[in-house]
C-alpha cells in the first residue's frame, strides 16, 4: 500500500472517516452499579479525541445496549466538553426493550434515536445500526422499522442505515437470515467483529463478509480487531472469555496464543504498539473498504491512529502474520465448531491467508 493508505475511507454516501476509530465497548452491566471503568472510558475518550493526528473525522462507535445507555451518556459528556472534536458517532438499536412489547415495536426505533441523540448531545448520527435480527413473530415489525429508518435518513437525523453482519461462528441459518435481511433492508453499512483470532464470516462461494460488502458497495465497520487487547499483548484469558462456549482445551489455547504472540514479537517487536500494528494492519490492508474501531480503555490506545498503525506491512510480512494467526485459530476453534466456515475440503488462499471451502456452497 502507498503512504496514502491511511486516507479517510468512504463508508456511505457523504460519510467518510479515518480508517481507525474508537468504541465505547460492549459491556452490558447495570448502569445503577458504580463502575470503576467510567473514569477509564472518559480518560480514553478524551485522550484519543484530543490526539487528532489525521485528516478527516474519526468514527466513534457506541450502542444503546452498552450498559443500558450509560456508555452513550459518558460519550455525550466528553462531546459536550469539546464541541470541536472531529468525530462522527455511530450507535445501534434493537436490543433494549424498555417498556415496549418489543425492541422494534411501533415507533420504538424513532423514540430510541431521540433518546440516543439526547444522551450524546447531538442532532444527527453518522450510522444507526439494527443490532438484532429478531423483528417479532413473522417479522411483523420489519417493514415498519425499515420505513422508519429510511425516513430518519431522509430527514437527516441519521446519515447511514447499518445492519449487524454475521460473525465467524455464525450458523448457516444465521447467514441465510442475514442475506435475506440485507436484501430487504438495503443497508448502507455493515457492522461486525473480527480479528486475527476471529476472521470475517464466510458467506459461501468463496466470499467473506468483506468481499461481500465491497461487491455491494456498502461500508464495513469491524469491532474488536485486537481480540479485546489480546493481540496487543494483553491477557490471553480475555480471548477465552470472549468465546465461553468453545470446547477447545483452555491450556492449549493459552499456549498457542502465547507462542503466536512470541513469534510476532520476534519479527515485529514486543511492545503493545508493535503487536497492535500487525493485527490492525493485517485487517486494514486485506479489507480496504473497512474501518476498524478499538476500545478506548485498551492500553494500546496510548498511541492512536497514525502513531499506532505505523508503516504498511509488506506482502511477506502479511503472509508471516497470517500464518501465525491461522495457527492460533486452529487451536481455538476445533473443526466441528467452525461450520460452515471449514466444511468440506479446505485450502488456504495465498491472497488472504484465510481458509475457504472448495465444496459447493449450500446457500
C-alpha positions as CSV (number, residue, x, y, z in Angstrom):
1,X,0.0,0.0,0.0
2,X,1.1,3.6,-0.6
3,X,1.7,6.3,2.1
4,X,-1.8,7.5,1.4
5,X,-3.3,4.2,2.7
6,X,-4.4,6.0,5.9
7,X,-6.5,8.4,4.0
8,X,-10.2,8.6,5.1
9,X,-12.4,5.8,3.8
10,X,-15.9,6.1,2.4
11,X,-18.4,4.1,4.5
12,X,-21.6,5.5,2.8
13,X,-22.6,8.4,0.5
14,X,-21.4,11.6,2.2
15,X,-19.8,9.7,5.1
16,X,-16.0,9.4,5.1
17,X,-14.0,8.7,8.2
18,X,-10.4,7.8,9.1
19,X,-9.6,4.0,8.9
20,X,-9.2,3.6,12.7
21,X,-11.9,4.7,15.1
22,X,-12.8,4.1,18.7
23,X,-15.6,2.1,20.5
24,X,-17.2,2.6,23.9
25,X,-17.0,-1.2,24.5
26,X,-19.6,-3.9,24.7
27,X,-20.3,-4.2,28.4
28,X,-24.0,-4.6,29.4
29,X,-23.7,-4.2,33.1
30,X,-26.5,-2.5,35.1
31,X,-25.9,1.3,35.0
32,X,-27.0,1.7,38.6
33,X,-24.0,-0.2,39.9
34,X,-20.9,2.0,40.3
35,X,-18.4,1.1,37.6
36,X,-14.6,1.8,38.0
37,X,-14.4,1.7,34.2
38,X,-16.2,5.0,33.9
39,X,-13.1,7.1,34.6
40,X,-11.0,4.9,32.3
41,X,-13.5,5.3,29.5
42,X,-13.8,9.0,29.9
43,X,-10.0,9.4,30.1
44,X,-9.6,7.2,27.0
45,X,-12.1,9.1,25.0
46,X,-10.5,12.4,25.9
47,X,-7.1,11.1,25.0
48,X,-7.8,9.7,21.6
49,X,-10.1,12.5,20.6
50,X,-7.6,15.1,21.7
51,X,-4.9,13.4,19.6
52,X,-6.5,14.5,16.3
53,X,-3.5,13.5,14.3
54,X,-5.0,12.6,11.0
55,X,-7.1,14.2,8.3
56,X,-10.8,13.6,8.3
57,X,-13.3,12.8,11.0
58,X,-12.9,9.8,13.4
59,X,-15.6,7.3,13.9
60,X,-16.8,6.8,17.5
61,X,-18.9,3.6,17.8
62,X,-21.3,3.0,20.7
63,X,-24.8,1.4,21.3
64,X,-27.8,1.9,23.4
65,X,-27.2,-1.6,24.8
66,X,-23.8,-0.7,26.2
67,X,-24.7,-0.6,29.9
68,X,-28.2,0.3,29.0
69,X,-27.4,3.7,27.6
70,X,-24.8,4.6,30.2
71,X,-21.9,4.4,27.7
72,X,-23.8,6.8,25.4
73,X,-24.1,9.3,28.2
74,X,-20.4,9.1,29.0
75,X,-19.6,9.7,25.4
76,X,-22.0,12.6,25.4
77,X,-20.3,14.1,28.4
78,X,-17.0,14.2,26.5
79,X,-18.6,15.5,23.3
80,X,-20.3,18.3,25.3
81,X,-17.0,19.3,26.8
82,X,-15.4,19.8,23.4
83,X,-17.6,20.7,20.6
84,X,-14.7,21.0,18.2
85,X,-13.9,17.3,18.1
86,X,-13.7,15.9,14.6
87,X,-15.9,12.9,15.2
88,X,-18.7,11.0,13.6
89,X,-20.8,9.0,16.1
90,X,-22.5,5.6,15.3
91,X,-24.9,3.9,17.6
92,X,-27.2,0.8,17.5
93,X,-30.8,-0.2,18.3
94,X,-32.7,-3.4,18.7
95,X,-31.6,-4.9,22.0
96,X,-33.0,-2.5,24.6
97,X,-36.8,-3.2,25.0
98,X,-37.7,-0.7,27.8
99,X,-41.4,-0.7,28.4
100,X,-42.3,-1.6,24.8
101,X,-43.6,-5.1,23.9
102,X,-40.5,-5.5,21.6
103,X,-37.3,-3.5,20.9
104,X,-38.6,-2.8,17.4
105,X,-42.3,-2.4,18.2
106,X,-44.3,0.6,16.9
107,X,-42.3,3.9,16.9
108,X,-39.6,2.4,19.2
109,X,-36.8,3.0,16.7
110,X,-37.6,6.7,16.4
111,X,-38.1,7.1,20.1
112,X,-34.8,5.4,20.9
113,X,-33.0,7.5,18.4
114,X,-34.3,10.6,20.1
115,X,-33.0,9.3,23.5
116,X,-29.7,8.4,22.0
117,X,-29.2,11.8,20.4
118,X,-30.1,13.4,23.8
119,X,-27.6,11.1,25.5
120,X,-24.9,12.2,23.1
121,X,-25.8,15.9,22.8
122,X,-26.1,15.5,19.0
123,X,-28.7,16.3,16.4
124,X,-27.5,13.6,14.0
125,X,-25.9,10.1,14.0
126,X,-23.5,9.0,11.3
127,X,-24.7,5.4,11.4
128,X,-27.7,3.8,13.1
129,X,-27.3,0.1,13.1
130,X,-30.0,-2.5,13.5
131,X,-28.3,-4.8,16.0
132,X,-30.8,-7.7,16.3
133,X,-32.3,-10.0,13.7
134,X,-35.4,-10.5,15.8
135,X,-38.3,-8.5,14.2
136,X,-41.1,-10.2,16.1
137,X,-43.2,-13.2,15.1
138,X,-43.4,-13.5,11.4
139,X,-41.2,-10.4,11.0
140,X,-44.2,-8.2,11.9
141,X,-42.0,-5.2,12.8
142,X,-39.5,-5.5,9.9
143,X,-41.3,-3.4,7.2
144,X,-42.3,-0.6,9.7
145,X,-38.7,-0.5,11.0
146,X,-37.3,-0.2,7.5
147,X,-39.7,2.5,6.7
148,X,-38.7,4.4,9.9
149,X,-35.0,4.0,9.2
150,X,-35.3,5.3,5.7
151,X,-37.4,8.3,6.9
152,X,-34.8,9.1,9.5
153,X,-32.1,9.1,6.8
154,X,-34.2,11.2,4.5
155,X,-34.8,13.7,7.4
156,X,-31.1,13.9,8.1
157,X,-31.3,12.5,11.6
158,X,-29.1,9.7,10.5
159,X,-26.6,9.6,7.6
160,X,-26.5,5.9,7.1
161,X,-28.5,2.8,7.9
162,X,-26.4,0.0,9.4
163,X,-27.0,-3.8,9.8
164,X,-25.1,-6.2,12.0
165,X,-23.3,-8.7,9.9
166,X,-22.8,-12.4,10.8
167,X,-19.7,-13.4,12.8
168,X,-17.2,-16.2,12.1
169,X,-19.0,-18.7,14.1
170,X,-22.5,-17.9,12.7
171,X,-24.6,-20.9,11.7
172,X,-25.7,-21.4,8.1
173,X,-29.2,-20.5,9.2
174,X,-27.9,-17.2,10.6
175,X,-26.1,-16.4,7.4
176,X,-29.2,-17.1,5.4
177,X,-31.1,-14.8,7.7
178,X,-28.5,-12.0,7.2
179,X,-28.6,-12.4,3.4
180,X,-32.4,-12.1,3.5
181,X,-32.4,-9.1,5.8
182,X,-29.7,-7.4,3.7
183,X,-31.9,-7.7,0.6
184,X,-34.9,-6.3,2.4
185,X,-33.3,-3.6,4.4
186,X,-30.6,-2.5,1.9
187,X,-28.3,-1.0,4.5
188,X,-25.5,1.5,3.8
189,X,-23.1,0.0,6.2
190,X,-22.4,-3.4,7.8
191,X,-21.0,-3.9,11.4
192,X,-19.2,-7.0,12.6
193,X,-16.5,-8.2,14.9
194,X,-13.3,-9.7,13.5
195,X,-9.6,-10.1,14.2
196,X,-6.7,-12.4,13.6
197,X,-8.3,-14.8,16.0
198,X,-11.8,-14.4,14.6
199,X,-11.8,-13.8,10.8
200,X,-14.6,-12.4,8.8
201,X,-17.6,-14.7,8.3
202,X,-17.5,-16.9,5.2
203,X,-20.8,-16.4,3.3
204,X,-20.2,-19.2,0.9
205,X,-19.0,-19.5,-2.7
206,X,-15.5,-18.3,-1.6
207,X,-16.8,-14.9,-0.4
208,X,-16.3,-13.5,3.1
209,X,-18.2,-10.5,4.6
210,X,-15.5,-8.1,3.4
211,X,-15.7,-9.0,-0.2
212,X,-19.5,-9.2,0.0
213,X,-19.6,-5.6,1.3
214,X,-17.3,-4.4,-1.4
215,X,-19.3,-6.1,-4.1
216,X,-22.5,-4.5,-2.9
217,X,-20.8,-1.1,-2.4
218,X,-21.5,-0.8,1.3
219,X,-19.1,0.1,4.1
220,X,-17.9,-2.2,6.8
221,X,-17.2,-1.4,10.4
222,X,-15.1,-4.0,12.2
223,X,-15.0,-4.0,16.0
224,X,-12.7,-5.9,18.4
225,X,-9.8,-6.1,15.8
226,X,-7.4,-6.7,18.7
227,X,-9.5,-9.5,20.2
228,X,-10.2,-7.5,23.3
229,X,-6.5,-6.5,23.6
230,X,-5.0,-10.0,23.4
231,X,-3.4,-9.3,20.0
232,X,-1.7,-6.2,21.5
233,X,0.0,-8.3,24.2
234,X,-3.0,-8.3,26.6
235,X,-4.1,-11.2,28.9
236,X,-4.8,-14.4,27.0
237,X,-7.6,-15.3,29.2
238,X,-9.6,-12.4,27.7
239,X,-9.7,-14.3,24.4
240,X,-11.2,-17.3,26.2
241,X,-13.7,-15.1,28.0
242,X,-14.8,-13.8,24.6
243,X,-15.8,-17.3,23.5
244,X,-17.0,-19.0,26.7
245,X,-18.8,-21.8,24.7
246,X,-15.7,-23.1,23.0
247,X,-14.8,-26.7,24.0
248,X,-11.2,-26.2,23.0
249,X,-8.7,-27.1,25.7
250,X,-8.1,-23.9,27.6
251,X,-4.5,-24.7,28.3
252,X,-3.8,-25.5,24.7
253,X,-5.4,-22.2,23.6
254,X,-3.4,-20.2,26.0
255,X,-0.2,-21.9,24.9
256,X,-0.9,-21.4,21.2
257,X,-1.8,-17.7,21.6
258,X,1.2,-17.1,23.8
259,X,3.5,-18.8,21.4
260,X,1.9,-17.0,18.5
261,X,2.4,-13.6,20.1
262,X,6.0,-14.5,20.8
263,X,6.5,-15.3,17.2
264,X,5.0,-11.9,16.1
265,X,7.1,-10.1,18.8
266,X,10.3,-11.8,17.5
267,X,9.6,-10.4,14.0
268,X,7.8,-7.1,14.5
269,X,8.7,-6.0,18.1
270,X,7.4,-6.9,21.5
271,X,5.8,-3.6,22.5
272,X,1.9,-3.4,22.6
273,X,2.1,-0.9,19.9
274,X,4.2,-3.1,17.6
275,X,1.9,-6.1,18.1
276,X,-1.3,-3.9,17.6
277,X,0.2,-2.6,14.4
278,X,0.4,-6.1,12.9
279,X,-3.1,-7.1,14.0
280,X,-4.7,-3.8,12.7
281,X,-2.6,-3.5,9.5
282,X,-3.4,-7.1,8.5
283,X,-7.1,-6.3,8.5
284,X,-6.9,-2.8,7.0
285,X,-4.6,-3.9,4.2
286,X,-6.7,-7.0,3.4
287,X,-10.1,-5.3,3.7
288,X,-9.7,-1.9,2.1
289,X,-13.4,-1.0,2.4
290,X,-13.3,-1.4,6.2
291,X,-12.9,0.9,9.2
292,X,-11.7,-0.6,12.4
293,X,-12.9,0.5,15.9
294,X,-10.9,-0.4,19.1
295,X,-11.9,0.0,22.7
296,X,-11.0,3.3,24.2
297,X,-10.0,1.7,27.5
298,X,-7.4,-0.6,25.9
299,X,-3.7,0.2,26.8
300,X,-2.8,0.3,23.1
301,X,-4.8,3.5,22.8
302,X,-1.7,5.3,24.2
303,X,-0.6,5.8,20.6
304,X,-3.7,6.0,18.4
305,X,-4.3,6.3,14.7
306,X,-1.2,7.1,12.6
307,X,1.2,6.6,15.5
308,X,-0.3,3.2,16.3
309,X,-0.7,1.9,12.7
310,X,2.8,2.9,11.6
311,X,4.1,1.9,8.2
312,X,2.3,-0.6,5.9
313,X,3.2,-4.3,6.2
314,X,4.9,-5.8,3.1
315,X,3.4,-8.8,1.4
316,X,6.0,-11.1,3.1
317,X,5.1,-9.6,6.5
318,X,1.4,-10.1,5.8
319,X,1.9,-13.7,4.9
320,X,4.0,-14.3,8.0
321,X,1.4,-12.7,10.2
322,X,-1.4,-14.7,8.5
323,X,0.4,-18.0,9.2
324,X,0.7,-17.2,12.9
325,X,-3.0,-16.1,13.2
326,X,-4.1,-19.2,11.3
327,X,-2.3,-21.5,13.8
328,X,-3.9,-19.7,16.8
329,X,-7.3,-20.1,15.2
330,X,-6.7,-23.8,14.5
331,X,-6.3,-24.4,18.3
332,X,-9.0,-22.0,19.5
333,X,-11.7,-23.5,17.2
334,X,-11.9,-27.2,16.6
335,X,-13.0,-28.2,13.1
336,X,-16.5,-29.2,14.2
337,X,-17.0,-25.8,15.9
338,X,-16.2,-23.9,12.7
339,X,-19.0,-25.0,10.5
340,X,-19.9,-23.8,7.9
341,X,-16.6,-22.0,7.6
342,X,-14.4,-25.1,7.4
343,X,-16.8,-27.7,5.9
344,X,-15.6,-29.8,3.0
345,X,-12.2,-29.8,1.5
346,X,-10.0,-27.0,2.8
347,X,-7.3,-24.9,1.2
348,X,-5.5,-21.7,2.2
349,X,-5.9,-18.9,-0.2
350,X,-2.5,-17.2,-0.6
351,X,-4.0,-13.8,-1.3
352,X,-5.9,-13.7,2.0
353,X,-4.4,-16.4,4.3
354,X,-8.0,-17.4,5.2
355,X,-9.2,-21.0,4.9
356,X,-12.1,-21.4,2.4
357,X,-14.3,-24.3,1.2
358,X,-13.8,-25.9,-2.2
359,X,-17.1,-27.9,-2.0
360,X,-20.3,-26.3,-3.4
361,X,-21.9,-23.7,-1.2
362,X,-25.2,-24.5,0.4
363,X,-26.6,-21.0,0.1
